[in-house]
């Protein structure tokens, strides 16, 4: 992957703070590979039970999830293109498909995209709630849900795969940027377009959109785009989630018990019940493990799909990581060693310390 191209892209976006376009950020070879892997993603999605969660289908800009059953009954085949498959499902209708959480349905897709975006993490850093992917496919014209913002803290990088071009429009204006997320969507597209900035995206191009900038795309001819969600949560949400994750770690550093509270204890004395150093230590351990989990998964927030294999019966065997998915070790607990792999934890008991 071309790191200088990513560096230029990063700089032109003012450090991921304003909309920017990168020409041919993805090679033709990678574009072709991603299109093929999207078939694996759809097959993985259709194989699950709750198929109505995560996928939206539009016909003539109207939500039509009744088509999902037809797609499940006739999933795409590896030997077919998604354009051919779409023609079989939707005919000549104007349609659009939006699927989120792509990394959940194909380990191969996750590996490919993690490799492609790895220069971004080297340049911009790891977002504290990780990375996720979604995709748009169809010939639906303007985005069916109107001129909108992304979710709070979810900056987006759209990778356009083609074959058709996509026209992208942004409104990077303080009066729009200051509008609270999820409070207003605009459907008066024709009226607002003259005040937008437009970008023509060809296959291989990329477009960065900050989470606070209104935008819409126009896809008149069949094409596909994958969007990377680069998720930096608001501080309050991050702290609240970390507190919850810390509780789930069930860390135990004390053998003492709390003591009953006298009914006449003044409010000002309640703070004495809180062991700040102990709580901070637990938060730090939980945060460290959260980051190790993300780093072991190439920054992707969802864990890989587990594949069962038989462990060799020999006395020794080794666990090796793929280049983009490094293994990380946590040895803070004397009795156990945690191995982080693809977002999962492998627990290894330290037998000698158990016996001591």
C-alpha positions in Angstrom: 0.0 0.0 0.0 1.3 3.4 -1.0 2.0 5.3 2.3 2.9 8.6 0.6 -0.5 8.7 -1.1 -2.1 8.2 2.4 0.1 10.9 3.8 -1.0 13.3 1.1 -4.6 12.3 1.7 -4.3 12.9 5.4 -2.7 16.3 4.9 -5.3 17.4 2.4 -8.0 16.5 4.9 -6.2 18.8 7.5 -5.5 15.8 9.7 -9.0 14.2 9.2 -10.8 17.5 9.9 -12.3 18.5 6.5 -13.6 16.7 3.4 -10.9 15.6 1.0 -10.6 13.4 -2.1 -7.7 11.1 -3.0 -7.3 10.0 -6.6 -6.6 6.3 -7.2 -5.8 5.6 -3.5 -6.7 1.9 -4.2 -5.1 0.0 -7.0 -7.1 -1.8 -9.7 -5.9 -5.1 -8.3 -7.2 -4.3 -4.8 -10.5 -2.9 -6.3 -11.1 -6.2 -8.1 -10.2 -8.2 -5.0 -12.5 -6.3 -2.8 -15.4 -6.7 -5.2 -14.9 -10.5 -5.1 -14.6 -10.5 -1.3 -18.0 -8.7 -1.1 -19.6 -11.9 -2.4 -18.1 -13.7 0.6 -19.4 -11.0 2.9 -23.0 -11.3 1.5 -22.9 -15.1 1.7 -21.7 -14.8 5.3 -24.5 -12.3 6.1 -27.2 -14.4 4.4 -26.1 -17.5 6.4 -27.0 -15.9 9.7 -30.4 -16.0 11.4 -31.3 -12.3 12.0 -31.0 -11.2 8.4 -33.2 -8.1 8.9 -30.5 -6.5 11.2 -27.8 -4.6 9.4 -29.1 -4.7 5.8 -31.4 -2.2 4.1 -32.7 -2.5 0.6 -34.3 0.4 -1.4 -36.3 0.3 -4.6 -36.9 3.7 -6.2 -35.7 5.4 -3.0 -38.3 3.5 -0.9 -37.3 1.1 1.8 -38.2 -2.4 0.6 -36.7 -5.0 3.0 -39.1 -7.6 1.6 -36.5 -8.2 -1.1 -34.1 -9.6 1.5 -35.9 -13.0 1.5 -35.4 -13.2 -2.3 -31.7 -12.4 -1.9 -31.3 -15.1 0.8 -33.0 -17.7 -1.5 -30.7 -16.7 -4.3 -27.3 -15.7 -2.9 -24.5 -14.5 -5.2 -22.2 -17.2 -6.5 -18.4 -16.8 -6.6 -18.4 -17.2 -10.4 -20.9 -14.4 -10.9 -20.3 -10.6 -10.6 -22.4 -8.7 -8.1 -23.7 -6.7 -11.1 -25.0 -9.8 -12.7 -26.5 -11.1 -9.4 -28.2 -7.7 -8.8 -29.7 -7.9 -12.3 -31.2 -11.3 -11.4 -32.6 -9.9 -8.1 -33.8 -6.5 -9.1 -34.1 -6.5 -12.9 -34.1 -3.0 -14.4 -35.3 -1.3 -11.2 -33.5 1.5 -9.5 -32.2 -0.2 -6.3 -29.8 0.3 -3.5 -28.3 -2.0 -0.8 -26.6 -0.8 2.4 -25.0 -3.4 4.6 -23.0 -2.5 7.8 -20.5 -4.5 9.8 -18.9 -6.2 6.8 -15.9 -7.4 8.8 -18.2 -9.7 10.8 -19.1 -11.9 7.9 -15.8 -12.6 6.2 -12.3 -13.0 7.8 -10.7 -12.7 4.4 -12.5 -9.4 3.8 -11.4 -8.1 7.2 -7.8 -9.1 6.4 -7.8 -7.4 3.0 -9.2 -4.1 4.3 -7.0 -4.1 7.4 -4.0 -4.4 5.1 -5.2 -1.6 2.8 -5.9 0.9 5.7 -2.9 0.1 7.8 -1.0 3.1 6.5 -3.8 5.3 7.8 -3.3 3.9 11.4 0.4 4.5 11.1 -0.2 8.2 10.1 -3.3 9.2 12.0 -3.3 6.7 14.9 -5.7 4.1 16.2 -9.2 5.4 16.9 -10.3 4.3 20.4 -13.4 2.5 19.3 -11.7 0.9 16.3 -12.7 0.5 12.7 -15.8 -0.9 11.0 -16.9 -1.2 7.4 -20.1 -0.9 5.4 -21.0 -0.8 1.7 -23.4 0.7 -0.7 -24.3 -1.0 -4.0 -26.8 -0.1 -6.7 -27.9 2.4 -9.3 -30.2 4.3 -6.8 -29.3 7.9 -7.7 -29.1 10.1 -4.7 -28.5 8.5 -1.3 -32.1 7.3 -0.3 -31.9 8.8 3.2 -31.1 12.3 2.1 -28.4 14.8 3.0 -27.1 13.6 6.3 -24.3 13.3 8.8 -22.5 10.2 10.1 -23.0 9.1 13.7 -21.2 11.1 16.4 -17.5 10.5 16.2 -17.7 8.2 13.2 -15.5 9.8 10.5 -15.8 8.0 7.2 -13.5 7.2 4.3 -15.4 6.0 1.2 -13.5 3.8 -1.2 -15.2 3.8 -4.6 -15.0 0.5 -6.5 -17.1 1.3 -9.6 -17.7 0.3 -12.3 -19.8 3.5 -12.6 -18.7 6.9 -11.2 -20.1 8.5 -8.1 -20.8 12.2 -7.6 -20.2 13.3 -4.0 -21.4 16.5 -2.4 -20.5 18.1 0.9 -21.7 21.1 3.0 -18.7 22.0 5.2 -20.3 25.1 6.6 -20.4 26.2 10.3 -24.1 26.7 10.3 -24.6 23.0 9.2 -21.7 21.6 11.1 -23.1 22.9 14.4 -26.4 21.1 14.0 -26.7 18.3 16.5 -26.3 14.8 15.1 -29.4 12.8 14.4 -31.6 15.9 14.7 -32.1 16.9 11.1 -31.8 15.3 7.6 -32.5 17.3 4.5 -34.4 16.0 1.5 -34.6 19.3 -0.5 -31.6 18.1 -2.5 -32.1 20.1 -5.7 -32.4 23.3 -3.7 -29.3 22.7 -1.6 -26.9 21.4 -4.3 -25.8 24.8 -5.6 -24.3 25.5 -2.1 -22.4 22.3 -1.9 -18.9 21.3 -3.0 -18.9 18.4 -5.5 -16.4 15.7 -6.1 -16.4 13.2 -9.0 -15.3 9.8 -7.8 -13.9 7.2 -10.2 -13.1 3.6 -9.4 -10.1 3.6 -7.0 -10.7 7.1 -5.7 -11.4 7.7 -2.0 -13.4 10.4 -0.2 -13.0 11.5 3.5 -16.0 12.9 5.3 -15.8 14.2 8.9 -18.6 13.0 11.1 -20.0 16.6 11.5 -20.2 17.4 7.8 -23.5 17.0 5.9 -23.1 15.1 2.6 -24.9 13.1 0.0 -23.8 11.0 -3.1 -25.4 10.5 -6.5 -24.9 7.0 -8.0 -26.9 7.0 -11.3 -25.2 3.9 -12.7 -24.5 0.6 -11.0 -21.5 0.8 -8.7 -20.2 -0.3 -5.3 -18.5 1.6 -2.5 -17.0 0.4 0.8 -16.9 2.9 3.7 -14.5 2.8 6.5 -15.9 4.1 9.8 -13.0 5.5 11.8 -14.6 5.7 15.3 -13.4 8.2 17.9 -16.2 8.3 20.5 -17.1 11.4 22.5 -15.1 11.4 25.8 -18.1 10.9 28.1 -19.2 7.9 26.0 -15.7 6.5 26.0 -15.3 6.8 29.8 -18.7 5.3 30.5 -18.0 2.4 28.2 -14.6 1.9 29.8 -16.2 1.8 33.3 -18.6 -0.9 32.1 -15.7 -2.9 30.4 -13.7 -2.6 33.6 -16.5 -4.1 35.6 -16.8 -7.0 33.2 -13.1 -7.7 33.7 -14.0 -8.7 37.3 -10.5 -7.7 38.5 -9.8 -8.5 42.2 -7.0 -6.8 44.0 -8.2 -6.7 47.6 -9.2 -9.4 50.1 -10.8 -6.9 52.5 -14.6 -6.3 52.9 -16.5 -3.1 53.0 -17.8 -2.0 56.4 -21.3 -0.9 57.3 -22.2 2.7 57.0 -23.5 4.6 60.0 -26.9 6.1 59.2 -25.7 9.6 60.4 -22.5 9.6 58.2 -22.3 13.0 56.6 -22.4 13.2 52.8 -19.0 14.7 52.7 -17.5 11.5 54.2 -18.8 9.1 51.5 -15.8 9.8 49.3 -13.7 7.9 51.8 -15.4 4.7 50.7 -13.9 5.1 47.2 -10.4 3.8 46.7 -9.3 6.0 43.8 -5.9 4.3 43.3 -7.5 0.9 43.1 -10.2 2.0 40.7 -7.6 3.8 38.5 -5.5 0.7 38.4 -8.4 -1.4 37.3 -9.4 1.1 34.6 -5.8 1.2 33.3 -5.8 -2.6 33.0 -9.1 -2.7 31.2 -7.9 0.1 28.8 -4.7 -1.7 28.1 -6.5 -4.9 27.3 -9.0 -3.0 25.1 -6.2 -1.5 23.1 -4.3 -4.8 22.8 -7.5 -6.4 21.5 -7.9 -3.7 18.8 -4.2 -3.8 17.8 -4.3 -7.6 17.5 -7.2 -7.2 15.1 -5.6 -4.6 12.8 -7.7 -1.9 14.5 -11.0 -3.6 13.6 -13.5 -3.4 16.5 -15.4 -6.7 15.8 -13.5 -9.9 16.5 -12.8 -12.4 13.8 -15.0 -15.5 13.2 -13.6 -18.4 15.1 -12.6 -21.4 13.0 -12.1 -24.7 15.0 -8.9 -26.6 14.5 -7.3 -29.6 16.2 -4.3 -28.8 18.3 -1.4 -31.1 17.6 -0.9 -33.9 20.0 2.9 -33.2 20.3 4.3 -31.7 23.4 5.0 -28.4 21.8 3.4 -26.3 19.1 3.5 -22.7 18.2 0.9 -20.0 17.4 1.9 -17.7 14.6 0.1 -14.5 13.5 -0.5 -13.1 10.1 1.5 -10.0 9.2 -1.4 -7.6 9.6 -2.7 -9.3 12.7 0.0 -9.4 15.3 -0.1 -11.3 18.6 0.0 -9.4 21.9 0.7 -10.7 25.4 -0.6 -9.6 28.8 1.3 -11.1 31.7 0.1 -8.8 34.5 -1.6 -11.7 36.3 0.9 -14.1 37.8 -1.4 -17.1 37.4 -2.5 -16.5 33.8 -1.1 -15.1 30.6 -3.5 -13.5 28.1 -2.7 -13.9 24.4 -4.6 -11.4 22.1 -5.2 -12.7 18.6 -7.7 -11.2 16.1 -9.5 -9.5 18.9 -9.9 -12.7 20.9 -8.2 -13.6 24.2 -6.5 -16.9 24.6 -5.9 -17.7 28.3 -2.8 -19.7 29.2 -2.6 -20.9 32.9 0.8 -20.5 34.4 1.0 -23.9 36.2 4.0 -23.2 38.3 2.5 -20.0 39.8 -0.7 -21.9 40.6 1.3 -24.5 42.6 3.5 -22.0 44.4 
